[in-house]
Amino acid sequence: QDSGMPQPSSVYRIAVRGTPHVLASRARWARSVAQRLVGLIGCTRLEPGQGLIIPACRSIHTCFMRIPIDAVFVDQSWRVVKLYRQLVPWRLSATVWEAWAVVELPAGRLDQVPLKVGDQLLVETLKFT
């Protein structure tokens, strides 16, 4: 278990605190401006277990994306503040003012993991890249 904020050059496991449920077993951090701007554009598939963490993010779009996604907005303590299921290409999320970051996941992941607003996520560093 990590203390403090995740390191941006790592791979992460994102779990629901107090449960056996894992949202992503191999999430990456969008650490550069380019990574934040591009996000998942051009991605033709998200494998099970993959995810993208975008910090300092209160809204997202799926313009130019080829796949639908699920999105979990969290505050700075990794508490879930908003969920989007099956956000299809060419859509915009609402601005989530209480959000600090978003975790983008394969579409359908939120149907597999019981997650609700108010749940606490646990982010663990798996390895440095």
C-alpha positions, -999 to +999 in steps of 0.1 A: +000+000+000+013+035-009+013+065+013+007+098-004+001+105-040+008+079-067+040+083-087+033+093-123+058+069-139+042+037-126+016+011-133-013+011-108-038-012-093-071+006-084-094-012-060-125-004-040-114+001-004-129-025+020-139-049-008-122-075-029-132-056-061-105-042-085-114-016-110-081-017-129-051-040-124-029-021-149-038+016-149-014+042-163-011+079-153-015+106-180+016+125-169+024+149-197+003+175-214+004+154-246-008+123-228-036+143-211-047+159-245-046+126-264-059+103-236-074+073-253-079+089-288-067+064-314-071+034-290-091+007-307-095-014-275-089-013-238-080-047-225-096-059-193-076-045-164-064-014-182-072+021-173-060+057-176-058+081-147-061+118-157-053+142-128-066+177-125-096+168-147-132+178-141-148+168-174-139+146-204-149+141-240-149+111-263-144+131-295-122+113-320-123+082-299-131+048-315-145+030-284-169+037-256-155+040-220-166+040-184-154+069-163-150+073-126-145+109-113-128+111-079-118+139-055-083+143-041-088+116-015-099+092-042-135+092-031-159+086-060-179+117-069-195+108-103-198+077-125-203+075-163-212+041-179-208+034-216-198+069-226-198+065-264-176+084-289-184+120-296-199+127-262-190+152-234-194+147-197-208+173-175-183+193-155-179+176-122-169+205-100-159+184-069-137+161-090-099+162-089-092+133-114-109+108-136-102+071-142-111+060-177-119+023-180-130-003-206-168+001-213-188-023-191-163-024-163-187-005-140-214-031-147-189-058-134-178-040-102-203-027-077-192+009-073-212+039-062-207+076-054-191+079-020-170+047-023-133+051-016-107+039-041-073+025-031-045+032-056-014+010-053+018+013-072+027-020-089+059-011-107+080+017-121+084+020-158 
